[in-house]
Amino acid sequence: MKKIKEFLQSEEGQTSTEYILLVAVVALIVFKFKDVASAKLNAITQGVFGNAESFVNEMGN
């Protein structure tokens, strides 16, 4: 019984639990907004490569 009481009063277990909860919250946020983030990243990538292609084409002329 003494060991159980010491375990419940220990703050080390609470710290690891807090980290696990933070990871779970971050994972939920990532899964919820992955489609939005993917679309934004795709638009940014297309814009960058589109600008680079037009720049290279202008240099070739």
N, CA, C and O atoms as a Maestro MAE file, in Angstrom:
{
 s_m_m2io_version
 :::
 2.0.0
}

f_m_ct {
 s_m_title
 :::
 protein
 m_atom[244] {
  # First column is atom index #
  i_m_mmod_type
  r_m_x_coord
  r_m_y_coord
  r_m_z_coord
  i_m_residue_number
  s_m_chain_name
  s_m_pdb_residue_name
  s_m_pdb_atom_name
  i_m_atomic_number
  :::
  1 25 0.831 -1.195 0.000 1 A "MET " " N  " 7
  2 3 0.000 0.000 0.000 1 A "MET " " CA " 6
  3 2 0.874 1.257 0.000 1 A "MET " " C  " 6
  4 15 0.541 2.260 -0.631 1 A "MET " " O  " 8
  5 25 1.993 1.182 0.717 2 A "LYS " " N  " 7
  6 3 2.898 2.326 0.792 2 A "LYS " " CA " 6
  7 2 3.467 2.661 -0.588 2 A "LYS " " C  " 6
  8 15 3.601 3.832 -0.942 2 A "LYS " " O  " 8
  9 25 3.804 1.621 -1.368 3 A "LYS " " N  " 7
  10 3 4.361 1.831 -2.710 3 A "LYS " " CA " 6
  11 2 3.335 2.482 -3.641 3 A "LYS " " C  " 6
  12 15 3.690 3.346 -4.443 3 A "LYS " " O  " 8
  13 25 2.095 2.083 -3.542 4 A "ILE " " N  " 7
  14 3 1.037 2.669 -4.378 4 A "ILE " " CA " 6
  15 2 0.851 4.141 -4.031 4 A "ILE " " C  " 6
  16 15 0.697 4.982 -4.917 4 A "ILE " " O  " 8
  17 25 0.866 4.440 -2.750 5 A "LYS " " N  " 7
  18 3 0.712 5.827 -2.303 5 A "LYS " " CA " 6
  19 2 1.880 6.683 -2.792 5 A "LYS " " C  " 6
  20 15 1.679 7.819 -3.222 5 A "LYS " " O  " 8
  21 25 3.109 6.138 -2.728 6 A "GLU " " N  " 7
  22 3 4.283 6.867 -3.230 6 A "GLU " " CA " 6
  23 2 4.184 7.098 -4.734 6 A "GLU " " C  " 6
  24 15 4.532 8.170 -5.229 6 A "GLU " " O  " 8
  25 25 3.707 6.086 -5.455 7 A "PHE " " N  " 7
  26 3 3.568 6.210 -6.908 7 A "PHE " " CA " 6
  27 2 2.562 7.299 -7.273 7 A "PHE " " C  " 6
  28 15 2.812 8.092 -8.181 7 A "PHE " " O  " 8
  29 25 1.440 7.344 -6.581 8 A "LEU " " N  " 7
  30 3 0.417 8.339 -6.877 8 A "LEU " " CA " 6
  31 2 0.871 9.755 -6.529 8 A "LEU " " C  " 6
  32 15 0.431 10.719 -7.155 8 A "LEU " " O  " 8
  33 25 1.742 9.882 -5.544 9 A "GLN " " N  " 7
  34 3 2.235 11.196 -5.155 9 A "GLN " " CA " 6
  35 2 3.445 11.623 -5.975 9 A "GLN " " C  " 6
  36 15 3.819 12.796 -5.957 9 A "GLN " " O  " 8
  37 25 4.052 10.699 -6.685 10 A "SER " " N  " 7
  38 3 5.233 10.997 -7.493 10 A "SER " " CA " 6
  39 2 4.835 11.873 -8.672 10 A "SER " " C  " 6
  40 15 3.799 11.643 -9.297 10 A "SER " " O  " 8
  41 25 5.645 12.869 -8.977 11 A "GLU " " N  " 7
  42 3 5.370 13.761 -10.110 11 A "GLU " " CA " 6
  43 2 6.014 13.276 -11.399 11 A "GLU " " C  " 6
  44 15 5.721 13.820 -12.464 11 A "GLU " " O  " 8
  45 25 6.875 12.277 -11.339 12 A "GLU " " N  " 7
  46 3 7.517 11.765 -12.544 12 A "GLU " " CA " 6
  47 2 6.498 11.152 -13.492 12 A "GLU " " C  " 6
  48 15 6.582 11.360 -14.703 12 A "GLU " " O  " 8
  49 25 5.559 10.420 -12.978 13 A "GLY " " N  " 7
  50 3 4.516 9.823 -13.798 13 A "GLY " " CA " 6
  51 2 3.630 10.879 -14.440 13 A "GLY " " C  " 6
  52 15 3.171 10.709 -15.569 13 A "GLY " " O  " 8
  53 25 3.395 11.951 -13.732 14 A "GLN " " N  " 7
  54 3 2.566 13.024 -14.268 14 A "GLN " " CA " 6
  55 2 3.252 13.686 -15.456 14 A "GLN " " C  " 6
  56 15 2.589 14.053 -16.427 14 A "GLN " " O  " 8
  57 25 4.555 13.840 -15.391 15 A "THR " " N  " 7
  58 3 5.272 14.481 -16.480 15 A "THR " " CA " 6
  59 2 5.168 13.658 -17.756 15 A "THR " " C  " 6
  60 15 4.903 14.214 -18.822 15 A "THR " " O  " 8
  61 25 5.367 12.362 -17.672 16 A "SER " " N  " 7
  62 3 5.272 11.524 -18.862 16 A "SER " " CA " 6
  63 2 3.843 11.498 -19.381 16 A "SER " " C  " 6
  64 15 3.632 11.471 -20.593 16 A "SER " " O  " 8
  65 25 2.874 11.507 -18.506 17 A "THR " " N  " 7
  66 3 1.476 11.548 -18.927 17 A "THR " " CA " 6
  67 2 1.167 12.847 -19.662 17 A "THR " " C  " 6
  68 15 0.447 12.849 -20.660 17 A "THR " " O  " 8
  69 25 1.708 13.935 -19.169 18 A "GLU " " N  " 7
  70 3 1.486 15.220 -19.837 18 A "GLU " " CA " 6
  71 2 2.082 15.212 -21.239 18 A "GLU " " C  " 6
  72 15 1.464 15.714 -22.178 18 A "GLU " " O  " 8
  73 25 3.286 14.642 -21.388 19 A "TYR " " N  " 7
  74 3 3.892 14.553 -22.721 19 A "TYR " " CA " 6
  75 2 3.061 13.693 -23.658 19 A "TYR " " C  " 6
  76 15 2.893 14.028 -24.830 19 A "TYR " " O  " 8
  77 25 2.548 12.597 -23.150 20 A "ILE " " N  " 7
  78 3 1.708 11.723 -23.974 20 A "ILE " " CA " 6
  79 2 0.450 12.462 -24.410 20 A "ILE " " C  " 6
  80 15 0.035 12.346 -25.563 20 A "ILE " " O  " 8
  81 25 -0.158 13.214 -23.511 21 A "LEU " " N  " 7
  82 3 -1.355 13.977 -23.867 21 A "LEU " " CA " 6
  83 2 -1.041 15.055 -24.896 21 A "LEU " " C  " 6
  84 15 -1.831 15.286 -25.811 21 A "LEU " " O  " 8
  85 25 0.104 15.717 -24.755 22 A "LEU " " N  " 7
  86 3 0.493 16.734 -25.740 22 A "LEU " " CA " 6
  87 2 0.703 16.112 -27.115 22 A "LEU " " C  " 6
  88 15 0.283 16.683 -28.122 22 A "LEU " " O  " 8
  89 25 1.340 14.965 -27.167 23 A "VAL " " N  " 7
  90 3 1.549 14.279 -28.450 23 A "VAL " " CA " 6
  91 2 0.206 13.893 -29.058 23 A "VAL " " C  " 6
  92 15 0.014 14.012 -30.268 23 A "VAL " " O  " 8
  93 25 -0.712 13.438 -28.237 24 A "ALA " " N  " 7
  94 3 -2.035 13.064 -28.741 24 A "ALA " " CA " 6
  95 2 -2.771 14.273 -29.308 24 A "ALA " " C  " 6
  96 15 -3.413 14.169 -30.353 24 A "ALA " " O  " 8
  97 25 -2.688 15.404 -28.639 25 A "VAL " " N  " 7
  98 3 -3.352 16.623 -29.125 25 A "VAL " " CA " 6
  99 2 -2.729 17.074 -30.443 25 A "VAL " " C  " 6
  100 15 -3.446 17.437 -31.375 25 A "VAL " " O  " 8
  101 25 -1.412 17.054 -30.524 26 A "VAL " " N  " 7
  102 3 -0.741 17.443 -31.773 26 A "VAL " " CA " 6
  103 2 -1.130 16.495 -32.905 26 A "VAL " " C  " 6
  104 15 -1.374 16.937 -34.028 26 A "VAL " " O  " 8
  105 25 -1.189 15.202 -32.619 27 A "ALA " " N  " 7
  106 3 -1.587 14.231 -33.640 27 A "ALA " " CA " 6
  107 2 -3.011 14.490 -34.120 27 A "ALA " " C  " 6
  108 15 -3.283 14.411 -35.318 27 A "ALA " " O  " 8
  109 25 -3.910 14.796 -33.209 28 A "LEU " " N  " 7
  110 3 -5.294 15.104 -33.602 28 A "LEU " " CA " 6
  111 2 -5.356 16.348 -34.487 28 A "LEU " " C  " 6
  112 15 -6.103 16.377 -35.465 28 A "LEU " " O  " 8
  113 25 -4.578 17.373 -34.150 29 A "ILE " " N  " 7
  114 3 -4.551 18.600 -34.955 29 A "ILE " " CA " 6
  115 2 -4.014 18.308 -36.347 29 A "ILE " " C  " 6
  116 15 -4.557 18.787 -37.342 29 A "ILE " " O  " 8
  117 25 -2.951 17.523 -36.414 30 A "VAL " " N  " 7
  118 3 -2.361 17.182 -37.715 30 A "VAL " " CA " 6
  119 2 -3.362 16.421 -38.570 30 A "VAL " " C  " 6
  120 15 -3.531 16.739 -39.747 30 A "VAL " " O  " 8
  121 25 -4.032 15.418 -37.997 31 A "PHE " " N  " 7
  122 3 -5.006 14.648 -38.763 31 A "PHE " " CA " 6
  123 2 -6.201 15.502 -39.184 31 A "PHE " " C  " 6
  124 15 -6.751 15.303 -40.268 31 A "PHE " " O  " 8
  125 25 -6.599 16.432 -38.353 32 A "LYS " " N  " 7
  126 3 -7.756 17.260 -38.674 32 A "LYS " " CA " 6
  127 2 -7.460 18.226 -39.815 32 A "LYS " " C  " 6
  128 15 -8.314 18.454 -40.671 32 A "LYS " " O  " 8
  129 25 -6.262 18.792 -39.834 33 A "PHE " " N  " 7
  130 3 -5.945 19.823 -40.819 33 A "PHE " " CA " 6
  131 2 -5.004 19.353 -41.917 33 A "PHE " " C  " 6
  132 15 -4.455 20.177 -42.647 33 A "PHE " " O  " 8
  133 25 -4.804 18.031 -42.051 34 A "LYS " " N  " 7
  134 3 -3.850 17.546 -43.043 34 A "LYS " " CA " 6
  135 2 -4.292 17.875 -44.471 34 A "LYS " " C  " 6
  136 15 -3.443 18.168 -45.314 34 A "LYS " " O  " 8
  137 25 -5.584 17.837 -44.764 35 A "ASP " " N  " 7
  138 3 -6.048 18.147 -46.113 35 A "ASP " " CA " 6
  139 2 -5.828 19.622 -46.438 35 A "ASP " " C  " 6
  140 15 -5.413 19.955 -47.548 35 A "ASP " " O  " 8
  141 25 -6.099 20.501 -45.490 36 A "VAL " " N  " 7
  142 3 -5.901 21.932 -45.691 36 A "VAL " " CA " 6
  143 2 -4.415 22.235 -45.876 36 A "VAL " " C  " 6
  144 15 -4.036 22.983 -46.777 36 A "VAL " " O  " 8
  145 25 -3.588 21.658 -45.030 37 A "ALA " " N  " 7
  146 3 -2.146 21.887 -45.119 37 A "ALA " " CA " 6
  147 2 -1.592 21.336 -46.430 37 A "ALA " " C  " 6
  148 15 -0.730 21.960 -47.049 37 A "ALA " " O  " 8
  149 25 -2.074 20.188 -46.850 38 A "SER " " N  " 7
  150 3 -1.619 19.587 -48.104 38 A "SER " " CA " 6
  151 2 -1.987 20.465 -49.288 38 A "SER " " C  " 6
  152 15 -1.178 20.640 -50.199 38 A "SER " " O  " 8
  153 25 -3.189 21.016 -49.292 39 A "ALA " " N  " 7
  154 3 -3.619 21.890 -50.387 39 A "ALA " " CA " 6
  155 2 -2.794 23.171 -50.420 39 A "ALA " " C  " 6
  156 15 -2.401 23.628 -51.494 39 A "ALA " " O  " 8
  157 25 -2.529 23.752 -49.255 40 A "LYS " " N  " 7
  158 3 -1.710 24.976 -49.195 40 A "LYS " " CA " 6
  159 2 -0.287 24.699 -49.670 40 A "LYS " " C  " 6
  160 15 0.278 25.480 -50.436 40 A "LYS " " O  " 8
  161 25 0.291 23.590 -49.218 41 A "LEU " " N  " 7
  162 3 1.649 23.237 -49.620 41 A "LEU " " CA " 6
  163 2 1.721 22.980 -51.123 41 A "LEU " " C  " 6
  164 15 2.696 23.357 -51.772 41 A "LEU " " O  " 8
  165 25 0.708 22.350 -51.666 42 A "ASN " " N  " 7
  166 3 0.651 22.096 -53.096 42 A "ASN " " CA " 6
  167 2 0.576 23.411 -53.872 42 A "ASN " " C  " 6
  168 15 1.258 23.564 -54.886 42 A "ASN " " O  " 8
  169 25 -0.233 24.354 -53.417 43 A "ALA " " N  " 7
  170 3 -0.351 25.653 -54.089 43 A "ALA " " CA " 6
  171 2 0.963 26.420 -54.019 43 A "ALA " " C  " 6
  172 15 1.377 27.029 -55.005 43 A "ALA " " O  " 8
  173 25 1.617 26.395 -52.875 44 A "ILE " " N  " 7
  174 3 2.900 27.090 -52.722 44 A "ILE " " CA " 6
  175 2 3.947 26.477 -53.639 44 A "ILE " " C  " 6
  176 15 4.690 27.193 -54.310 44 A "ILE " " O  " 8
  177 25 4.004 25.145 -53.667 45 A "THR " " N  " 7
  178 3 4.987 24.447 -54.497 45 A "THR " " CA " 6
  179 2 4.760 24.749 -55.973 45 A "THR " " C  " 6
  180 15 5.715 25.005 -56.705 45 A "THR " " O  " 8
  181 25 3.517 24.723 -56.413 46 A "GLN " " N  " 7
  182 3 3.218 25.032 -57.814 46 A "GLN " " CA " 6
  183 2 3.599 26.472 -58.146 46 A "GLN " " C  " 6
  184 15 4.113 26.748 -59.230 46 A "GLN " " O  " 8
  185 25 3.349 27.379 -57.218 47 A "GLY " " N  " 7
  186 3 3.708 28.776 -57.449 47 A "GLY " " CA " 6
  187 2 5.204 28.963 -57.561 47 A "GLY " " C  " 6
  188 15 5.669 29.692 -58.437 47 A "GLY " " O  " 8
  189 25 5.963 28.324 -56.698 48 A "VAL " " N  " 7
  190 3 7.423 28.456 -56.718 48 A "VAL " " CA " 6
  191 2 7.988 27.879 -58.005 48 A "VAL " " C  " 6
  192 15 8.788 28.528 -58.679 48 A "VAL " " O  " 8
  193 25 7.577 26.661 -58.353 49 A "PHE " " N  " 7
  194 3 8.119 26.035 -59.556 49 A "PHE " " CA " 6
  195 2 7.606 26.707 -60.826 49 A "PHE " " C  " 6
  196 15 8.305 26.740 -61.839 49 A "PHE " " O  " 8
  197 25 6.398 27.239 -60.774 50 A "GLY " " N  " 7
  198 3 5.886 27.990 -61.932 50 A "GLY " " CA " 6
  199 2 6.701 29.255 -62.157 50 A "GLY " " C  " 6
  200 15 7.042 29.573 -63.297 50 A "GLY " " O  " 8
  201 25 7.018 29.980 -61.090 51 A "ASN " " N  " 7
  202 3 7.845 31.177 -61.202 51 A "ASN " " CA " 6
  203 2 9.253 30.838 -61.662 51 A "ASN " " C  " 6
  204 15 9.834 31.559 -62.473 51 A "ASN " " O  " 8
  205 25 9.807 29.742 -61.148 52 A "ALA " " N  " 7
  206 3 11.156 29.332 -61.553 52 A "ALA " " CA " 6
  207 2 11.183 28.966 -63.028 52 A "ALA " " C  " 6
  208 15 12.134 29.303 -63.733 52 A "ALA " " O  " 8
  209 25 10.164 28.288 -63.495 53 A "GLU " " N  " 7
  210 3 10.108 27.897 -64.918 53 A "GLU " " CA " 6
  211 2 10.007 29.121 -65.817 53 A "GLU " " C  " 6
  212 15 10.683 29.190 -66.844 53 A "GLU " " O  " 8
  213 25 9.175 30.085 -65.447 54 A "SER " " N  " 7
  214 3 9.059 31.294 -66.272 54 A "SER " " CA " 6
  215 2 10.355 32.099 -66.241 54 A "SER " " C  " 6
  216 15 10.717 32.716 -67.243 54 A "SER " " O  " 8
  217 25 11.057 32.104 -65.112 55 A "PHE " " N  " 7
  218 3 12.329 32.801 -65.005 55 A "PHE " " CA " 6
  219 2 13.376 32.142 -65.925 55 A "PHE " " C  " 6
  220 15 14.123 32.836 -66.616 55 A "PHE " " O  " 8
  221 25 13.421 30.817 -65.927 56 A "VAL " " N  " 7
  222 3 14.367 30.102 -66.790 56 A "VAL " " CA " 6
  223 2 14.005 30.328 -68.257 56 A "VAL " " C  " 6
  224 15 14.899 30.480 -69.090 56 A "VAL " " O  " 8
  225 25 12.743 30.354 -68.582 57 A "ASN " " N  " 7
  226 3 12.323 30.579 -69.971 57 A "ASN " " CA " 6
  227 2 12.710 31.997 -70.424 57 A "ASN " " C  " 6
  228 15 13.116 32.189 -71.571 57 A "ASN " " O  " 8
  229 25 12.589 32.973 -69.543 58 A "GLU " " N  " 7
  230 3 12.978 34.348 -69.886 58 A "GLU " " CA " 6
  231 2 14.486 34.449 -70.094 58 A "GLU " " C  " 6
  232 15 14.941 35.194 -70.962 58 A "GLU " " O  " 8
  233 25 15.264 33.710 -69.309 59 A "MET " " N  " 7
  234 3 16.710 33.730 -69.468 59 A "MET " " CA " 6
  235 2 17.139 33.080 -70.779 59 A "MET " " C  " 6
  236 15 18.153 33.468 -71.359 59 A "MET " " O  " 8
  237 25 16.386 32.106 -71.245 60 A "GLY " " N  " 7
  238 3 16.709 31.396 -72.493 60 A "GLY " " CA " 6
  239 2 16.407 32.220 -73.730 60 A "GLY " " C  " 6
  240 15 16.956 31.959 -74.801 60 A "GLY " " O  " 8
  241 25 15.538 33.216 -73.592 61 A "ASN " " N  " 7
  242 3 15.160 34.019 -74.767 61 A "ASN " " CA " 6
  243 2 16.117 35.126 -74.990 61 A "ASN " " C  " 6
  244 15 15.955 35.902 -75.933 61 A "ASN " " O  " 8
  :::
 }
 m_bond[243] {
  # First column is bond index #
  i_m_from
  i_m_to
  i_m_order
  :::
  1 1 2 1
  2 2 3 1
  3 3 4 2
  4 3 5 1
  5 5 6 1
  6 6 7 1
  7 7 8 2
  8 7 9 1
  9 9 10 1
  10 10 11 1
  11 11 12 2
  12 11 13 1
  13 13 14 1
  14 14 15 1
  15 15 16 2
  16 15 17 1
  17 17 18 1
  18 18 19 1
  19 19 20 2
  20 19 21 1
  21 21 22 1
  22 22 23 1
  23 23 24 2
  24 23 25 1
  25 25 26 1
  26 26 27 1
  27 27 28 2
  28 27 29 1
  29 29 30 1
  30 30 31 1
  31 31 32 2
  32 31 33 1
  33 33 34 1
  34 34 35 1
  35 35 36 2
  36 35 37 1
  37 37 38 1
  38 38 39 1
  39 39 40 2
  40 39 41 1
  41 41 42 1
  42 42 43 1
  43 43 44 2
  44 43 45 1
  45 45 46 1
  46 46 47 1
  47 47 48 2
  48 47 49 1
  49 49 50 1
  50 50 51 1
  51 51 52 2
  52 51 53 1
  53 53 54 1
  54 54 55 1
  55 55 56 2
  56 55 57 1
  57 57 58 1
  58 58 59 1
  59 59 60 2
  60 59 61 1
  61 61 62 1
  62 62 63 1
  63 63 64 2
  64 63 65 1
  65 65 66 1
  66 66 67 1
  67 67 68 2
  68 67 69 1
  69 69 70 1
  70 70 71 1
  71 71 72 2
  72 71 73 1
  73 73 74 1
  74 74 75 1
  75 75 76 2
  76 75 77 1
  77 77 78 1
  78 78 79 1
  79 79 80 2
  80 79 81 1
  81 81 82 1
  82 82 83 1
  83 83 84 2
  84 83 85 1
  85 85 86 1
  86 86 87 1
  87 87 88 2
  88 87 89 1
  89 89 90 1
  90 90 91 1
  91 91 92 2
  92 91 93 1
  93 93 94 1
  94 94 95 1
  95 95 96 2
  96 95 97 1
  97 97 98 1
  98 98 99 1
  99 99 100 2
  100 99 101 1
  101 101 102 1
  102 102 103 1
  103 103 104 2
  104 103 105 1
  105 105 106 1
  106 106 107 1
  107 107 108 2
  108 107 109 1
  109 109 110 1
  110 110 111 1
  111 111 112 2
  112 111 113 1
  113 113 114 1
  114 114 115 1
  115 115 116 2
  116 115 117 1
  117 117 118 1
  118 118 119 1
  119 119 120 2
  120 119 121 1
  121 121 122 1
  122 122 123 1
  123 123 124 2
  124 123 125 1
  125 125 126 1
  126 126 127 1
  127 127 128 2
  128 127 129 1
  129 129 130 1
  130 130 131 1
  131 131 132 2
  132 131 133 1
  133 133 134 1
  134 134 135 1
  135 135 136 2
  136 135 137 1
  137 137 138 1
  138 138 139 1
  139 139 140 2
  140 139 141 1
  141 141 142 1
  142 142 143 1
  143 143 144 2
  144 143 145 1
  145 145 146 1
  146 146 147 1
  147 147 148 2
  148 147 149 1
  149 149 150 1
  150 150 151 1
  151 151 152 2
  152 151 153 1
  153 153 154 1
  154 154 155 1
  155 155 156 2
  156 155 157 1
  157 157 158 1
  158 158 159 1
  159 159 160 2
  160 159 161 1
  161 161 162 1
  162 162 163 1
  163 163 164 2
  164 163 165 1
  165 165 166 1
  166 166 167 1
  167 167 168 2
  168 167 169 1
  169 169 170 1
  170 170 171 1
  171 171 172 2
  172 171 173 1
  173 173 174 1
  174 174 175 1
  175 175 176 2
  176 175 177 1
  177 177 178 1
  178 178 179 1
  179 179 180 2
  180 179 181 1
  181 181 182 1
  182 182 183 1
  183 183 184 2
  184 183 185 1
  185 185 186 1
  186 186 187 1
  187 187 188 2
  188 187 189 1
  189 189 190 1
  190 190 191 1
  191 191 192 2
  192 191 193 1
  193 193 194 1
  194 194 195 1
  195 195 196 2
  196 195 197 1
  197 197 198 1
  198 198 199 1
  199 199 200 2
  200 199 201 1
  201 201 202 1
  202 202 203 1
  203 203 204 2
  204 203 205 1
  205 205 206 1
  206 206 207 1
  207 207 208 2
  208 207 209 1
  209 209 210 1
  210 210 211 1
  211 211 212 2
  212 211 213 1
  213 213 214 1
  214 214 215 1
  215 215 216 2
  216 215 217 1
  217 217 218 1
  218 218 219 1
  219 219 220 2
  220 219 221 1
  221 221 222 1
  222 222 223 1
  223 223 224 2
  224 223 225 1
  225 225 226 1
  226 226 227 1
  227 227 228 2
  228 227 229 1
  229 229 230 1
  230 230 231 1
  231 231 232 2
  232 231 233 1
  233 233 234 1
  234 234 235 1
  235 235 236 2
  236 235 237 1
  237 237 238 1
  238 238 239 1
  239 239 240 2
  240 239 241 1
  241 241 242 1
  242 242 243 1
  243 243 244 2
  :::
 }
}
